[in-house]
């Protein structure tokens, strides 16, 4: 600005006093506006300190929008004291907004620093100290225009991950023993014996000190090849040879009586189970025997066949049904005795109920009961906490079956009542349990000899053929499929229709319904009239 050709100095800037509130980011401004008189006063006030006439100072204050009361979201005054605290993970941090006048110098609009604690009380105390340090630094910048070093949170050094310690390598025998003692599994004595045989076979093949980690795919195929050449019943036929030596001998001589494909696959399945256990325990990375098996070219339905009518006639015309010396050593010798114990009843029950051999041999007297006026077999395993020696093949095996009218006519219920009156516990107490835990094992060996002595032995037929006869009789009688499954203890294999789920609903068929279906089962070409109790001598 010029006056009379003389440039006058510019007016000084209007002084503004500002205050920032880092807790909320608000700001308040106070402006001091001084207006001087354009004409000098002719008189000065004699009073010291009195303001000059014609000039004035105006104070303009713009208050902050910050509420004097705590925010409704704040539960108490501690919230205001700890403003800027944030939590990341389990650590508290302090976040402060840089004043606008310094943001360009510092290069940041806010700063954040770790307080190094997860406890709120400590964080509040440390936050005050850190905030005061930042305030002092910002004042220094304003006064000297020098940007001091602003401490930042140092990054924690990244430690190289420690590789997991490898578990101690197990020998093959150690792995088998730990597998057998696994408390998560419960196996029958018979299954455990199969695992013991597999242990001896693998140890004989690979050595006592062979470790689990050293067994690879090639070794697993070597085991499969030995099983393919292992003779059936090798322990009995070649008792002096180890399984490995027996397999080598059979391969050299080209023996044909070897393990069936089903038996080979059974052993490989057990070996895979052991390897799966080792993998789950972290001893090996993968199962080297996964998927190894042989093709069984014989269809399942052709593995066993039902007895023909001729075979059934030969069986039930044998001396034990017509008259023999006794039902023990003299069962195949004709005589005047007609004993009615296990060897007499078990084949008949199998033919007219479809029950499995062990299900019949393990029957208790209490397993034959009357339900809704119908005499029934109750096929159960018994209490889980009682070792009564009873075993079932599957969960679907637990069922009740009405006693067939032909069995009643022959005198079965009279036999049961006689056993009950005598206080017997087991229905066939003379049948002994084998070392494998099954009552059916000794009976199976006897029945094989019985078929040969009776002239009824044929290829692909055995005691289980009675169950095939029973299934065919159900088909011939046009029994509804679900009723047939209930009578035979077969599980529904149709997973697409939810057969297993549907079977879990309801209580099943009534005894009267099953008896009506049972009454339709017959073998019209088989004459058993000589077994009817009224025609027998005893």
Residue pairs with C-beta under 8 A, 6 or more apart in sequence:
1 7
1 8
1 10
2 8
14 31
14 32
14 33
15 31
15 32
16 29
16 30
16 31
16 32
17 29
17 30
17 31
17 32
18 27
18 28
18 29
18 30
19 27
19 28
19 29
19 30
19 64
20 26
20 27
20 97
20 99
20 100
21 27
21 28
21 64
21 66
22 84
22 96
22 97
22 131
23 80
23 83
23 84
24 66
24 83
25 97
26 64
26 65
26 66
27 64
28 61
28 62
28 63
28 64
29 61
29 62
30 59
30 60
30 61
30 62
31 59
31 60
31 61
31 62
32 57
32 58
32 59
33 57
33 58
33 59
33 60
34 55
34 56
34 57
34 58
35 55
35 56
35 57
35 58
36 54
36 55
37 52
37 53
37 54
37 55
38 54
39 54
41 52
41 53
41 54
44 52
45 52
45 53
70 76
70 77
70 79
70 80
71 79
73 79
74 80
78 124
81 124
82 120
82 123
82 124
82 127
84 94
84 95
84 96
84 127
84 131
85 92
85 93
85 94
85 95
85 115
85 120
85 123
85 124
85 127
86 92
86 93
86 95
86 112
87 93
90 118
91 114
91 115
91 116
91 117
91 118
92 114
92 115
92 117
92 118
92 119
92 120
92 122
92 123
92 127
93 112
93 113
93 114
93 115
93 153
94 112
94 113
94 115
94 123
94 126
94 127
94 130
94 131
95 110
95 111
95 112
96 110
96 111
96 112
96 131
96 134
97 109
97 110
98 106
98 108
98 109
98 110
98 111
98 138
99 138
101 142
102 138
102 141
102 142
103 109
105 141
105 145
105 147
106 141
106 147
106 150
111 134
111 150
112 153
113 130
113 151
113 152
113 153
114 153
115 122
115 123
115 126
115 127
115 130
116 126
117 123
117 126
134 150
137 148
137 150
140 146
140 148
141 147
141 148
167 281
167 282
167 283
169 211
169 212
169 213
169 283
170 178
170 211
170 212
170 278
170 283
171 208
171 209
171 210
171 211
171 212
172 199
172 202
172 203
172 206
172 210
172 211
172 212
172 215
173 199
173 203
173 208
175 212
175 274
175 277
175 278
175 283
176 195
176 198
176 199
176 202
176 274
178 277
178 281
179 195
179 273
179 274
179 277
179 278
180 187
180 192
180 195
182 277
187 195
188 391
188 436
188 437
188 438
189 435
189 436
189 437
190 436
190 437
190 438
190 441
193 436
194 266
194 267
194 270
195 270
195 274
197 243
198 267
198 270
198 271
198 274
200 242
200 243
201 223
201 226
201 227
201 230
201 243
201 244
201 267
202 210
202 223
202 271
203 210
204 242
204 243
204 244
205 222
205 223
205 226
205 244
206 215
206 219
212 278
212 283
212 284
213 283
213 284
215 275
215 284
215 288
216 288
217 288
217 289
219 288
220 271
220 288
220 289
220 292
221 292
223 268
223 271
223 289
224 264
224 268
224 292
224 293
224 294
226 243
226 244
226 247
227 247
227 259
227 263
227 264
227 267
227 268
228 258
228 259
228 264
228 294
229 247
229 248
229 250
229 251
229 255
229 258
230 243
230 246
230 247
230 250
230 258
230 259
231 237
231 238
231 246
231 247
231 250
231 255
231 257
231 258
231 259
232 257
232 258
232 259
232 260
232 263
234 241
234 243
234 246
234 247
237 246
238 245
238 246
238 249
241 249
249 255
250 258
259 267
260 296
261 294
261 295
261 296
261 297
261 298
262 296
262 303
264 293
264 294
265 293
265 294
265 296
268 289
268 292
268 293
269 293
271 289
272 287
272 289
272 290
272 292
275 284
275 287
275 288
275 289
275 290
276 287
278 284
279 285
279 286
279 287
302 460
303 460
304 460
304 461
304 462
304 464
304 465
304 468
305 458
305 460
305 461
305 465
305 468
306 461
306 465
306 468
306 469
306 471
306 472
307 315
307 456
307 461
307 465
307 466
307 468
307 469
308 458
309 523
309 525
309 526
311 456
311 458
311 461
311 465
312 351
312 469
312 523
312 526
313 526
313 527
314 454
314 455
314 456
315 321
315 347
315 451
315 454
315 456
316 347
316 348
316 526
316 528
316 531
317 454
318 331
318 332
318 450
318 453
318 454
318 456
319 325
319 331
319 332
319 333
319 334
319 335
320 327
320 331
320 332
320 339
320 343
320 344
320 450
321 344
321 530
321 531
322 334
322 530
323 334
323 335
323 336
323 337
323 338
324 330
324 331
324 332
324 333
324 334
324 335
324 337
324 338
324 339
325 331
325 333
325 334
325 335
325 337
326 335
326 337
326 339
327 337
327 339
327 341
327 343
327 344
331 343
331 450
331 453
332 450
332 453
332 454
336 537
338 536
338 537
338 538
340 411
340 415
341 428
341 430
342 361
342 427
342 428
342 430
342 431
342 443
343 443
343 446
343 450
345 360
345 412
345 415
345 428
346 357
346 360
346 361
346 428
346 443
347 447
347 463
347 466
348 407
348 410
348 412
348 531
349 355
349 360
349 377
349 407
349 412
350 356
350 357
350 360
350 463
350 466
350 467
350 470
351 466
351 469
351 470
351 523
352 404
352 406
352 407
352 470
352 521
353 360
353 377
353 401
353 403
353 404
353 407
353 470
354 401
354 466
354 467
354 470
354 471
354 474
354 487
354 488
354 489
355 377
355 379
355 401
355 467
355 489
356 393
356 397
356 440
356 464
356 467
356 489
357 440
357 443
357 444
357 447
357 463
357 464
358 391
358 438
358 439
358 440
359 379
359 392
359 397
361 428
361 431
361 439
361 440
361 443
362 389
362 390
362 391
362 426
362 439
362 440
363 377
363 426
363 427
363 428
364 388
364 425
364 426
364 427
365 416
365 419
365 420
365 424
365 425
365 426
365 427
366 425
367 377
367 378
367 379
367 380
367 427
368 375
368 376
368 377
368 378
368 403
368 413
368 416
368 427
369 375
369 376
369 378
370 376
371 400
371 511
372 510
372 511
372 512
373 511
373 512
374 402
374 403
374 511
374 512
374 514
374 515
375 402
375 403
375 408
375 413
376 400
376 401
376 402
376 403
376 511
377 400
377 401
377 402
377 403
378 400
379 392
379 397
379 398
379 399
379 400
379 401
379 489
380 390
380 392
380 398
381 390
381 391
381 392
381 398
382 388
382 390
389 433
389 437
389 439
391 437
391 438
392 398
394 489
394 491
395 491
396 485
396 489
396 490
396 491
396 503
397 489
398 489
399 486
399 487
399 489
400 511
400 514
401 487
401 514
401 518
402 511
402 514
402 515
402 518
403 412
403 413
404 518
404 519
404 521
405 518
405 519
406 522
406 528
407 413
409 532
409 533
410 528
410 531
410 532
410 533
411 532
411 533
411 536
414 533
416 427
419 427
431 439
431 442
431 443
432 439
432 442
433 439
434 441
434 442
443 463
444 462
444 463
447 462
447 463
448 457
448 462
451 457
451 461
451 462
467 488
469 523
470 488
470 521
471 484
471 488
473 521
473 522
473 523
474 484
474 487
474 488
474 521
475 484
477 517
477 520
477 521
477 522
478 520
479 487
479 517
479 520
479 521
480 517
483 509
483 513
483 514
483 517
484 490
484 517
485 491
485 492
486 508
486 509
486 514
487 514
487 517
487 518
491 499
491 500
491 503
492 499
492 500
492 502
492 503
493 499
529 535
